[in-house]
Amino acid sequence: MTDDFKHAALEYHRHPTPGKIEVVSTKPVANQRDLALAYSPGVAAACEAIAADPQAAAQMTARGNLVGVVTNGSAVLGLGNIGPLASKPVMEGKGVLFKKFAGIDVFDIEVDEPDPQRFVDIVAALEPTFGGINLEDIKAPECFEIEDELRRRLNIPVFHDDQHGTAIIAAAAIRNALRIVEKSIDEVRLVCSGAGAAAIACLDLLVAMGMPKGNITVADIDGVVYKGRKKNMDPRKEIYARETASRTLQDVIEGADIFLGLSAPGVLSKSMVAQMARQPIIMALANPVPEIDPEQAREVAPDAIIATGRTDYPNQVNNVLCFPYMFRGALDVGSAAINEEMKIAAVDAVADLAMEESSEVVVAAYGGKSLSFGPDYLIPKPFDPRLITRVAPAVAQAAMDSGVACRPIDDMDAYRLQLQQYVFQSGLLMKPVFERAREQPMRVVYTDGEEERILRAVQLVVDEGLVHPIVVGRRWVVEKRLSKLGLRVRIDKDFELVDPHDDSRYRQYWQTYHSLMARRGVSPAAARTMVRTRTTIIGALMVHLGDADALIGGIEGRYHRQLQHIENVIGRRRGVRNMAAMNVLVLPRGTFFLCDTYVNYDPSPHEVAEMTLLAADGVRRFGITPKVALLSHSNFGTSSDPSAEKMRQALELIQDRDSSLEVEGEMHGDAAISEEVRRRLFPEAQLFGQANLLIMPGLDAANISFNLLKGTTESVSVGPILLGTERPAHILTPSATVRAIVNLSALSVVEAQMAGSLDEQVE
């Protein structure tokens, strides 16, 4: 962790409000009646209902969707025994992941108690509060004792994620690796380096899946775990002790089919890999430095199948692939436990998902990169939007089949549809876009390079490895502002500078601009002046001539003037008659795309149809299936005014051009958001669930709606995203934040990557 990153992390946790979580009410308390319903005397009715039937707590309170993330801080990843108070930021972070990925609420509970039995007593006493307990960062072997005792005493799911989350994803990777090498789990030999909580849990799960215990050899910091060993042993480790004269990892690795590492950096050498069986499966999961670097392993075993715990290598074993969905499925059926059947169901769901053909939604989520099952794609990406609809139902079904579900689900198809509401309803929307951008950074020209927010954004995109920045600005001004702001990026080292007053390409640029604009009243003299003074024109020419891959500008100046420059130089995509602008808002209720927020004042039916299809493609780029609502003051024919008729005609045009698109209209905003309202008004509606792409009848409605929502809610916004350009180009607004510029930068890179791929296909 660099000093700069550490400073940024501290500022993130401090501002604007200390910490990462808050408690909010789910019901209005707007008048005296609301108050009477929420508290005395109305609350007594709910209390009586629960006293009569404890299962009613899931309908009357938040308990059915509330998990306790509990720790004593004795084994925090990478930090060790830092105690309960210092571990609180980690537990809050875990709560954020639960909420963002699966809509599960969390109270983090940091318990100042190192004694396992007293810790158990404290947590057990909290059972009435929670629908499940997630144990976190508790050292071994106490974690085994604590989990076993809590599972025995409580009638709610208890899950130690450090153990079982790792085990489920590692087992899924091993299952698929064995499919590739065509070996059976009951025949392979596994050598494990490490005997902590995660390692033992991995072995236990593999044994439950059919791996013979006799085929497993374990080594830890004191060497091979053998029968009769006294040093550093515990009952869980003793289960895997073997009758053997071997004492070191080197002694036992020969002929092994699988290496499972949950230990320390560098413990697996190239010479050891060379002794393994053909197509060795290497799970080097020590983090952040694995037991062996994949490059080193492949030097001696080119056919090796390798997984690590790192994001910069294929096959990252990441607990977030399962723990939110394990609890989602368990909570939704009121499970009394998380048992082996549920864990194996999760393994199968994760493994099988990786074998599925990537849908266009998943490909779009990862910037057009095709994900195909094989040695470098054993398990899904953490942001595969299908995970929740595969893992949670599998876990729920296993709970029902194994008899631990108190509230069985009758209609699993309806349940899967319900789960889709959680997909990407968070600031994690941009995560797959950032991952894809880092894989192949592109050249993005920032046309307002003297502006403070742009320079701060340039620092961040350089730090994140997202972009090769090109900054348009006067050299002396940019140098002075970098110094004043204390930024580390340097001209000609970290980014390219284009000085409008001193650039060797000036002649080429103004002549190109004149050739494009000569028949639009631009003389050579005017072209020379405009290329000196209009930075958006400079940036657009760079993209047009191939000196840059994408443009971001317009933070200063009028939007439509910048748009005109882009349209004149970069132009519209082939077949597009009119550009449009779309903004994204990530709200607590979901992620919404609003169009057209900046370009078309009063679009015709044909223009509405075109912008809808462009916007739908833009939504898919985030890995989200578009669900389109054409908005109006009219509700399914209640008005014959021109604006309502326009949206009705647009619906027919859209359906003619793309019959597969889920679109409906014209309708009110509440009907778009609420299926219940929509069905009551128009049961025949061909839009299901909550709309996520809202097409407005005019610029006023779109722009006002977007800015009101942005200003009055705690939202994350992305955009405006300019749709329909020949090459990626986006125009910022004066209110754009540094965060918004970074988001748009990453999106521009992915768009440029996709444009480049299309060019290659055409050639």
N, C-alpha and C positions, 0 to 999 in steps of 0.2 A: 504494500500500500504506500503510494507516494505521499509526501507531505501535503501536496495540493489536493489529492483525492481525500485524504484524511480530513483536511480543513473543510472541504465541500460536504463530506458526510456529517461532520459536526454541525455545520450550518443548516443542513437539511433537517436534522433532528431538533434543532432549536427553534426554527422559524417556519411559518408565522406563529404557530402554536407548538409548545414543547410536546414531543412525542408524536406517535403516528396513529393514534386511535381516539375515538370519542364515543359517547353513548348518546343516541338520538331516539326520540319518541317515534313510534310507528303509527300513532293515532293522533288526531287533532284534539286539542284542548282549547277550543275557540270560544266557548260560552259556558254558562252555568250548567247546562244539561251535560255537556261533554265532561265537565269536571265531576259531576255526580255519577256518570257512568264509569269513568276511569278510576275513581276512588270511592269514598263513602257517599251514598249507601250501595251503589251499583256493584262495586267490587265484591260484595258479600255473595252475590249470586254465583260468580265464578269460583270463589273459594268453596262454596257448598257443592258445586258440581264436581270439583276435584276431590273433595273429601268423600263423595259418594263413589267416584270412579277415578282412580289415580291416572288412568290413561287419558282422561280429559285434559290433563295438564298440557299435552301436546297441542290441543286446540285452543286452550284458554291463555296460555303463556308462551313466552319465547323459548321455553326449555327444549322443545323438540327440534330447535335449530341452533342450540347454544352448546358450544364445546369449551371446556376448560383446558387451556394450555398450561400445564403445571410443571414446575422444575424446582430444584434446590440449587441450581447453578454449579453443580459439582463437575460437569464435563462439557463445557461449552465448546463447540467446534472451533478448533484453532486457538482457543484461549485457555482451556483447562478449567481448573476449579477456581472460578472468579467470584463465586458466591451468588446468592439469589438477587440482590439489588443490582449488581453490575450486569446480570443476565437479562434484565427487564427489556432492553431494546431488542434483543433477539426474540423474546417471546411476543412482544408487540408486532414485530415483523412477521412472525409465524401467523399471527391473527390476521394480518393484512392479506397474506396469501390465501388463507381459508376463505376470506370474504371475497377476494377478487376472483378466485378460480371457481368457487362453488357456492357463493352466497351464504356461507355459514358464519354466524356471529360467534365471537370469541371473547371470553374474559381471560386475561393472562393472570395466573396465580403464581407468585414467587414465594416459596415457603422456606423460611429460615430454619431448616431442620435437617441435619446430616444423618440422624439416626433413622434407618429404614423403617422400623416398626412405628415409630412416632410419626414419621412422614405419611405412612399408610393410614394411620388413624385420622390424621388431619384431612387428607384427601377424601377418605371414605365418608367423613362427616358432611362433605359438600355434595353428596349424591343428589339431594333434592333440587339443587340449583341447575344441574347440567344434564344434557342429553347424551354426552360422551366426554371422555377424558383423553387428552393427548399428552402423554408424558414426553418430556423433552430434556435433553442435555443432563442426564443423570448418569453418574459413572458406574462402570461394571466393577464387581458383580452385583452391587446393590440394586441396579436397575432390574435385574432378573427377579430378585426377591420381591421388589416393590410391585412390579407388574403382575406377577403370579398371585400375590396376596390380594391386590385390588380386583383382579379378574374374578377371584373366588368370592369376594365380599360384595361386589357391586352388580347390579342388574342393568347396567348401561355399558356401552362399548368402552374398553380401555385399550389404548394402542400406543406403544412406545415407538414413535416414528423413526428414531435413530436406528432401531433394530429392524422393524418390519417394513418400513418404507423402502429402505435400502435393499432389503431381502427381496421384496416383490419385484422391483425394477431389475435388480441383478439377475434374478431367476428368469424373468421374461427375456432378457438379453441372452442368457445361456440357452434357454429353450430354443430361441430362433437360431442361434449359432449352431446348435446341434442339428437343426433342420438343414442348414446349409452344408455342413460337413457330412451329413447323412450318418450320424451316429446316434445310438440310443442312450437315454439317460441312465438306464439300468446296466449299461456296459462300460461307460467311460470311467476313467480314474481322475480324481480331482485332488490337487494340492492347494491348500489354503495357507496363505501367509497372514497371520493375525488371528487373535482369538478373543477379541473384545466383543461387545454387545452386538454390533452389526454383523461381524463375521460369523458368530455362532447362530444368529438368527437366519443368515443366508443358508448355512448348512442345514439347520433344522427344516427350513422350507423345502430345500432341494431333496432332503430325505423324504419329506411328506409327499413330494411329487414323484418319488420312485427311485431316487438314487440310493444304492446300497450304502449303508454306513461304513461297511468294510472297504469301500472304494475311495474313502476320504482319508487324507493324511493332513494333519494340521501342524504348522510350525509357528512359534511366536518369538518374542524377543529372547527367550531362553532356549530356543531350538525346538526340535520336534517334540510334540506332545505324545509321550509314550506311557505305556502301562508301568506304574511304579514310580513315576516322576513325582517329586515332592515340592519342588520349587515353583512358586507362582501358579498354583493349580486351584481350581474351584469346581463345584459339582457339574456345572454346564460344560466346562472344558473337558472334564474327566470322561464325559460321554464319548468324546472323539479320540481318546487315548488309544494307541495301537501297540500290539506286541511287535516291536521292531528294534533292531540294533542301530538303526539310523538315528543320527542326532542333529543333522543340519538340513537346511532347505536344499543345499547342493546335493545331499545324499538321496533325497526322495523325489527330485524333480524329473529324473530320467523316465521317459515314456509316458509322462502325464498328458492327458488330453486337455485338461483345463487347469489354468492357474487362476486362483481367486485371491486377489490381494486387497486387504483392508488393514494395511500396516504402516509402512514408512517408505519414503523416497529411496529409489535405487536398490532395493533388496533383491530384485530379479535382474541378473546379469545376462548379457548376450549369450555367454557360454551355456547358461542354464536353459535359455530359450531353445538353443540349438539341440539340446538333449530331449526336448519334448516330442510328442507324437506328431504325425503329419497334420497339417492345418491346425496348429494349436489354438485353443481359445484362451485369450489372455484378458482377464478382468483386472486391470491395474487401477484400483479405485482410490488409492491414497490421494488426498487433496490438500494443497493445490499441486503438489509434485507427485506424479504416479510412481509406482514401484519400478517401472521402466518406461522410457519415452517410446511411443509407437514407432518413431523413425528407427530407433536402435533395434527394436524387436524385429522389424521387417528387414533389417540388414542380414539377419541370419535365418529368418523365416518369412519370406515374402508372402507366403500364403496364410499367415497368421490372421486371425479375426480378433480385433482388439476393441475393448471398451475402456473408458476412463471416467473420472468424475469431472472432467473439464469441459468447458463450453467450446474451446478452440480445436477440439478433435471430434471426429464422428463418434456416435454411440455414447453420448453422455448419460451416465446412470445418475438420474436426478429424482429425488424423492417427490418433487412436485408433480411428477407424472401420475402419482397415485394417491397421496394422503388426503387431498381435498375430496377426491371422488370416493375413496373408501368411506369416509365419514358421511358424505352426501347420501350414498346408498344405505348405509347403516341407520342414519337418522330417519330417513324417509320411510323405513319399515318398522321403526321403533325397535331396533335390534337390541337384545339384551347383552350382546357380546360381539367381538370380532374374532371369529374362529378360523381354523385352518382352511375350511371349505371356502370361506369368503376371501381369504388371501390368495388361494390358488385360483379362484375365479378371476381375481384382479390380474394375476399373472397371465392367465389365458387371454383376457381381454386386451391387455397391453400388447402382448406378443402378436395376437391375431391382427390387431389394428395395423401394425407395421407391415404386415403381409398384404394388406388391402391396396388396391390401386389408388394412387393419390387422386382425390377429387379435385375439381378445378378450384374449390374453395381453399384446400390445403396448399395447392401449388401457388395460388395467388397470395396466400398468407406469407409464403417464403419467397416472394418476389419473382415468381415464375420458375423457380428451381424445381425440377422434377425430383420427387422422392421415391425411390424404387427399392423394394426389399432386396437386401444383399449384405455382403460383409461390412459395408460402411453405413448401413441403415438397418440395424437390428431392432431398434425400438423407436417409437414415434418421437417427434420433436415435442418439447414441453408445451408449445403453444399450438399444437394440433387441436383445432376446435372440436374435433370428434371425440376427444378423450372422455369428456363428462358423459356423453351419451352412450359410450361403450362400457366404461368401468363402473360407474354408479349403478346402472341397471344389472350388470353382472353380479355385483356385490349384493345388491338388494335381493336378487333371485336366489343367490346362494344362501342368504340369511333365511329366506322363506323355506327353501328346500331342506335346510338343516335344522329347522324348528326353533330358531332363536328370534324370529320376527314377531313382534306383538301387534303390528298394524300392517298386515300384508297388502300389497298393491294388486288390485283386480285387473287393471288395464295397463300392461307394460308399454304398449305402443303410445298411449296417451302420456305415460310417465316420461318416455324418451322425448316426446315433443315438448313437454313442460321443462325438461332440463335444458333445452336449447336457449332458454331465456338467460342463462348464466354466461353464455359464451361471449367473451370480449366485452362485458359490461364493466370496463375498468380502464384505468390509465395504462394497463398492460397492452392495450390495443396496438401500441407502436413497437412492442418488443420484437415480433418476428421481422418487422420492417428494419429495425436497427441491426438485427442479426444478419440479414441478407445484405445490408449496405456494407457492413464490415468485411464481408467476404470479398467484395470487389469494389472498393471506393472509386468514385468517378469524379471528374472535374466539374465543380459547380462554381459558377461565377456569381459573386455578390456585387450588385451594381451600386449599392449605397455603402461602399467600403469605409467611408469616413465616419459613419454613424456608430455610436458607442455600442448599441445592442448587437449590431452586425459583428463588430470586432470581438465582443464577448462570445457570441455564438461560434465564431471561427475558432477561438481558443478551445471551446468544448468539442467541436467536431474533429479537431485535430487530436485532442486528448483521447477521444473515443474511437479514433481510426475510421471515421465514417466517410470522410470527404477529402479530396485533394482540392483545397480552396483556391479560388482566384478572386482577388479583391480589386475592385476598381476604385481608385482614389489617388489624390495627390500624395506623392511619397512623403513629403515633409509633414503633411497633416497626419497621415497614418502613423508615421514614426512617433510624432509628438503625443498622439492619443494612446498609442500602445504603452508608452512610458507613463503617462498620467494615470492610466487604468491599472498599471502594474501587471499587465499580461505578459506571458512568457513567449508567445509565438513571435517569430522573427520573419521579416520580409526576406524573400528569396531563399529562405531555408525551410520554413514551415508552410508558407503559402506564396503563390505567385502574385505579384503586384502589376496592375495595368494602370499606369499614370496617364490620364487623358492629355496631359501637356507634354509628355515625353515617352512615346512608344514607337518602336521601329516599324510597327505595322499600320501606323496612322494612314499612310497613303493608300495602302490596300483596302483599309476599312472604309474610308470616305468614298473611294471609287466604287466599291461594291455597293455601298448604300445609294450612291447616285444612280447606278445601273438599275437598282430595284425601284427607285422612286422618281426616275427622270420623267415619266409620263404622269406623275401625280403632282407636278408643279415644283419639284425640288431641283434647283439649279446646282451646278458644281460648287459654287460659293456657299450656298445654303447647306449642302451636304458636308462641306468641310467644317462649317460652324457647328452643325448639329452633332457631328461625331466628336468634336472637342468638348461639347457642353452637355450632351444628353447621355448620361451614363447607362440608361436602359438600352439605348440604341447600341452603345459599345458592346454591352453584354449580349444583346440579341445577335449582333454580327459575329461575335465569337462563337456562339452556338451554331449559327448558320454556316460558318466557314469551317467548323470542326475543331476550333481551338478550345472549346469548352463543350461539356456534355449536357449541361442543364443551367438554368438561370433562376436566380432568386433576386427580386428587386422590388422597388415601389414603396419602401417604407417611408420615403419622402416623395411628395408629389401626388397628383390626383390619379386615382385608380384607372379611369378610362383613358387618360393620356398614355399611361404606361402600357395599357392593353393595346392601344393603337400601334405603338412602336413594335410590340411583340408580333401583332398580326401582320404588320407591314414587312417585317424582316424574317421572322421564323415561319409565320404562316399557319394555316389550319391543316389538320390532318386530312389526308385524302378522303373525300366523301363527306366531310363535315361542313355544314353550311353556316353554323353559328357556334361560337364558343359559349361556355357557361362556367359558373363558379360554384363550388360546393364547399361547405364547411362541415366539420365533424364536431359533435359535442358528446363528451363522455359524462353522463349524468348518473346519479345513484340508481335511477330506474332503468338505464340501459344506454347503449351507444346509438346516437342518431345522426344521420347525414341530412343536411338541409341544402336544397338547391332551388332556384338559382339566386345566390345571395348578393351578387355584385354586377352581373353583366347585362341581362336582358330585362328591360323595364316592364314591357307588357308583351310577353312572348305569344306568338300565334299557336294554334293547336299543333302544327307541324314542328315548331320550335320547342314546345313543351315535350313532345314525343322524342325529339332528338336529344334534348338535354337529359331526359329520363334514362335513355339507353346509355349515354355517355356516363352518367352518374352511376348507373348500375354496374358498369365495368369498373368504375373507380372504387365502389364498395367491395367488389370481389377482390380487388388488389390488397385489401386488408384481411382477406381470408374469411369474409362474412358473406353469407347468402343474402342478396338484397330482397327485402320485402317492402314493396313500394305502395305508398298512399298518395294519391293525387288530392291535394287539399283545396278546400273551397269554403265559402260561407254557406254553400248548399250541401245538403246531406242526401245523396242518392236520389236526386231529382226533385228536391223540395223547392228549387228556384229555377227560373228560366232566364235569369239575367245572363248577359254575354259572357262574363267570366266563368260562370258555372257551365254554360254550354261549351265553352272552350275546353274545359277539363274533361267533359264527357267525350268530346271529339278526340282529344288527345289519347284517351284510354283505348278507343277503337284503333287508332293508328299504332299505338305501342303493341297491342295484341296482334295486329297484322304483321308487324316486323319481328316480334320475338314472343311466340306463343308460350315459351317455357318460363318467361319471367312472371313471378308472383306479384301482380299489380291489381289495384282496385281503386275506385273513385267514382264520382267526386264525393268527398266526405269532410266532416268536421275533424278538427284535431283530436278531440277526445275519442272519436270512433277509430282513428288511426292507431291510437295508443292502447285502447282497451277493446279486446275481442268481445267482451261481454256487451259493451255498448253497441258495437258494430252488429253483432248477431241480433240484438233486440230490435235494431232499426232496419236491418237488411239481412235476413238469415241466409240469403243466397250469395253473400259476398265471397269472392274467390281469393281473399287474403286471410291467412290463418295466423293466429298469434299476434304479436306486437309488431307494427310496422317499424322499420329502421331507416328507410329512405323516404323523406318527406319532400314532395315536389310542390312548390308554392305556385299560386296563379300569377304572381307578379313580383317585381323586385322589392317593392315596399313591404309586402307581407313577409318575404324571405329575410330581408335584412333586419327588419324590426324584430321579428321572432327570434332570430339568431342572437342579436345583441341583447335583447331582454333576457333570454335564457342564460346567456354567458354572464351577464352582469348581476343576476339575482340568484344564481345557484352556484354551488361548489362544483365546478365542472372543469374538465380538461378539454381544450379545443385544439383542433388541427385545421390549418387552412388560412385563407381560402385556397382551395385546390383548383387551379385553372384546368378546365377540361376541353379537349379538342384541338390542342396545339400539335404541330408537326413534331416538335421536340419538347422535352420537359421545360416548362417555364411557369413560374408562379409569382404573383404580385402580392406583396405583403400589404398590410394596412398600418396606419400610424400607431395603432394600439398594440401591435405585435410585440410579444414578450420574447426574451432570449430563448425560453423553452419552446415557444411556438416556431421560432426560426430554426432551431435544431431539429424539431420534428419534421418540418417541411424540407429541410436539407436531406434527411434520411430518406424521405419519400421520393425526393427528386433523384437521388442516387439509384433507387430501385427502378424508377421509371426509365432512367437512362440505360440501366442494365437491360431491361426488357426491350427497349427500342433498339439497342445494339444487337440483341438476339434476333429480332425480326429482320434487321438489315442483313445479317448473316444468312438467314433462311432465304431471303429474296435473291441474294447473290448466288 
